[in-house]
Amino acid sequence: MKNLEHDKLKEKRTRCIVYTRVMGYHRPVESFNIGKKGEHQQRVKFLEKDNL
């Protein structure tokens, strides 16, 4: 029963392509080499504060 539920969830999912900006161009992260993927994982992500 659980295996059937797992298969249904797997069917509904789609692959998500993550893009990042490199040297002014938006590039998919999946096309990076191993070293660049490692750099991308180490980046610090932040949110800007609203200036209202």
HELIX and SHEET records of a PDB file:
HELIX    1   1 LYS A    2  LYS A   12  1                                  11    
HELIX    2   2 VAL A   29  SER A   31  5                                   3    
HELIX    3   3 ILE A   34  GLN A   42  1                                   9    
SHEET    1   A 2 TYR A  19  VAL A  22  0                                        
SHEET    2   A 2 TYR A  25  PRO A  28 -1                                        
END                                                                             
